[in-house]
Amino acid sequence: MMSNLAERLALVRERISEAARQANRDPAAITLVAVTKNHPPALVAEAIAAGVTDVGENRVQEAQTKLAALRELRPQVRWHLIGHLQRNKAQLAAELFDVVHSVDSLRLAEALARQVAPKRRLPILLQINVSGEASKEGFDLPGGVANHTGLAALLPVVASLLALPTLEVRGLMTIAPLLADPNAARPTFRALRELRDELARRFPATSWAELSMGMSDDFSVAIAEGATSVRIGRALFGARG
């Protein structure tokens, strides 16, 4: 298993590097977040031993169980929450995760900010639904910056969120539609990048450096459109239970 996982990890990293080179980007600027949803702690430990440094979990309670089992490995890894976060789990999320990708409302951000330890700033990303799919979480902005009404409504919310002293906004996240042709996801990724650029222009005191987008089927396209974090599960670990 270790050899197989190590080979898959090497292959995914090479694909990331190739996509970056084709986009004239530095491969080192792209973080591989290994998504371990529904996989056991032992497999996560194997991934860490193979060189994974960033682990993504969709559910707070599943992450809690894995972190307890992998306590001795905790200093080696950054843990990312990439799934929907309910406000009643904000305290646990603030304790467990190094980065939260899925802040999708001001009320959630406020709940999370109240749970962060004093003098700490928790890195977060704002999840944006630019595809307009009803099934997707996130701040709704179908069409991205071309949606002038939606953008006008979003801007004061972003301003309020940026004022929360215990959170550090680092960028945006989105989930593209699941499509047979990975290139068909390109407009979604491009819309997120364009929104990031607009927010950086309007709120220059925030870095907005991070774009979390792209998964096993479409991460090469996401990298071409500016992704700085790609969330890879199946390409590393196979089908999930």
URLINDA-V611467 format. One record per pair of residues at least 24 apart in sequence whose ideal C-beta (glycine too) atoms are under 10 Angstrom apart, sorted by the first residue. I is the first residue (numbers start at 0). J is the second residue. Records with the same first field share a line. If there is no record, write none. Layout:
I->J + J
This chain:
0->41 + 42 + 45
1->45 + 46 + 48 + 49
2->49
3->45 + 49 + 236 + 237
4->33 + 42 + 45 + 46 + 48 + 49 + 50 + 51 + 235 + 236 + 237
5->45 + 46 + 48 + 49 + 50
6->49
7->46 + 49 + 231 + 233 + 234 + 235 + 236 + 237
8->33 + 45 + 46 + 49 + 50 + 51 + 231 + 234 + 235 + 236
9->49 + 50
10->234 + 235
11->215 + 218 + 229 + 231 + 234 + 235
12->50 + 231
14->218 + 219 + 222 + 229 + 231 + 234
15->213 + 218 + 219 + 222 + 226 + 229 + 231
16->222
17->219 + 222
18->213 + 218 + 219 + 220 + 221 + 222 + 223 + 226 + 229
19->219 + 222 + 223 + 226
20->222
21->219 + 222 + 223
22->219 + 222 + 223 + 224 + 225 + 226
24->222 + 223 + 225 + 226 + 227
26->222
28->208 + 222 + 226 + 227
29->210 + 213 + 218 + 221 + 222 + 225 + 226 + 227 + 228 + 229
30->77 + 79 + 98 + 209 + 211 + 226 + 227 + 228 + 229 + 230
31->55 + 218 + 228 + 229 + 230 + 231 + 235
32->56 + 77 + 78 + 79 + 81 + 98 + 100 + 211 + 213 + 214 + 228 + 229 + 230 + 231 + 232
33->76 + 79 + 230 + 231 + 232 + 234 + 235 + 236
34->79 + 81 + 82 + 214 + 215 + 229 + 230 + 231 + 232 + 233 + 234 + 235 + 236 + 239
35->61 + 62 + 65 + 78 + 232 + 235 + 236 + 239
36->61 + 62 + 81 + 82 + 232 + 236 + 239 + 240
37->61 + 232 + 236 + 238 + 239 + 240
38->65 + 232 + 235 + 236 + 237 + 239 + 240
39->64 + 65 + 68 + 240
40->64 + 65 + 66 + 67 + 68 + 69 + 72
41->65 + 68 + 69
42->235 + 236 + 237
43->68 + 69 + 72 + 76 + 236
44->68 + 69 + 71 + 72
45->236
46->76 + 235 + 236
47->72 + 75 + 76
48->72 + 75
49->235
51->75 + 76 + 231 + 235
52->76 + 77
53->77 + 78 + 79 + 97 + 98 + 228 + 230
54->78 + 79 + 81 + 96 + 97
55->79 + 80 + 81 + 82 + 96 + 98 + 100 + 211 + 228 + 230 + 231 + 232
56->80 + 81 + 82 + 95 + 96
57->81 + 82 + 83 + 84 + 101 + 230 + 232 + 239
58->82 + 83 + 84 + 88
59->83 + 84 + 85 + 87 + 88 + 89 + 90 + 91 + 92 + 94 + 95 + 96 + 99
60->88 + 91 + 95
62->91 + 92 + 95 + 96
63->88 + 91 + 92 + 94 + 95
65->95
66->94 + 95 + 96
67->95
73->97
77->122
79->122 + 124 + 172 + 211 + 228 + 230
80->123 + 124
81->124 + 126 + 172 + 174 + 211 + 214 + 228 + 230 + 232
82->126 + 136 + 174
83->107 + 126 + 135 + 136 + 137
84->110 + 111 + 123 + 126 + 136
85->110
86->110 + 111 + 113 + 114
88->114
89->113 + 114 + 115
90->114 + 115
92->121
93->119 + 121 + 165 + 166
96->121 + 122 + 123
97->121 + 122
98->122 + 123 + 124 + 167 + 169 + 172 + 209 + 211 + 228
99->123 + 124 + 126 + 166 + 172
100->124 + 125 + 126 + 169 + 170 + 171 + 172 + 173 + 174 + 209 + 211 + 212 + 228 + 230
101->125 + 126 + 136 + 137 + 172 + 174 + 211
102->126 + 137 + 138 + 160 + 166 + 168 + 172
103->127 + 128 + 135 + 136 + 137 + 138 + 139 + 172
104->136 + 137 + 138 + 156 + 160
105->138 + 155 + 156 + 157 + 159 + 160 + 163
107->160
108->156 + 157 + 159 + 160 + 161 + 163 + 166 + 168
109->159 + 160 + 163 + 166
111->163 + 165 + 166
112->160 + 162 + 163 + 164 + 165 + 166
113->163 + 165
114->165
115->163 + 164 + 165 + 166 + 167
116->165
117->164 + 165
118->164 + 165
119->165 + 166 + 167
120->163 + 164 + 165 + 166 + 167 + 168
121->163 + 165 + 166 + 167
122->166 + 167 + 168 + 169 + 170 + 209
123->160 + 163 + 166 + 167 + 168 + 169 + 170 + 172 + 209
124->168 + 169 + 170 + 171 + 172 + 173 + 207 + 209 + 210 + 211 + 212 + 228
125->153 + 156 + 157 + 160 + 161 + 168 + 169 + 170 + 171 + 172 + 173 + 194 + 195 + 198 + 207 + 211
126->171 + 172 + 173 + 174 + 211
127->153 + 171 + 172 + 173 + 174 + 187 + 190 + 191 + 194 + 195 + 198 + 212
128->173 + 174 + 187
129->171 + 173 + 174 + 175 + 186 + 187 + 188 + 189 + 190 + 191 + 192 + 193 + 194 + 212
130->173 + 174 + 175 + 176 + 184 + 186 + 187 + 190 + 191
131->176 + 187
132->174 + 175 + 176 + 177 + 187
134->174 + 176
135->173 + 174 + 175 + 176 + 187
136->172 + 174
137->171 + 172 + 173 + 174
138->171 + 173 + 194
140->173 + 190 + 191 + 194
141->190
142->186 + 190 + 194
143->173 + 186 + 187 + 189 + 190 + 191 + 192 + 193 + 194 + 195 + 197
144->190 + 193 + 194 + 195 + 196 + 197 + 198
145->190 + 193 + 194
146->190 + 194
150->194 + 197 + 198 + 201
153->194 + 197 + 198
154->197 + 198 + 201 + 202
157->198 + 201 + 202 + 205
158->201 + 202
160->205
161->198 + 202 + 204 + 205
167->205 + 206
168->198 + 202 + 205 + 206 + 207 + 209
169->205 + 206 + 207 + 208 + 209 + 210 + 211 + 227 + 228
170->195 + 198 + 199 + 205 + 206 + 207 + 208 + 209 + 210 + 211 + 212 + 227 + 228
171->195 + 198 + 207 + 209 + 210 + 211 + 212
172->209 + 210 + 211 + 212 + 228 + 230
173->210 + 211 + 212 + 213 + 221 + 226
174->211 + 212 + 213 + 214 + 230
175->212 + 213 + 214 + 216 + 217 + 220 + 221
176->217
177->214 + 216 + 217
178->216 + 217
179->216
180->216 + 217 + 220
181->213 + 214 + 215 + 216 + 217 + 218 + 219 + 220 + 221
182->217 + 219 + 220 + 223
183->217 + 220
184->212 + 213 + 214 + 216 + 217 + 218 + 220 + 221 + 224
185->217 + 220 + 221 + 223 + 224
186->224
187->212 + 217 + 220 + 221 + 224
188->212 + 213 + 217 + 218 + 220 + 221 + 222 + 223 + 224 + 225 + 226
189->220 + 221 + 223 + 224 + 225
190->224
191->221 + 224 + 225 + 226
192->221 + 224 + 225 + 226
193->224 + 225
195->225 + 227
196->225
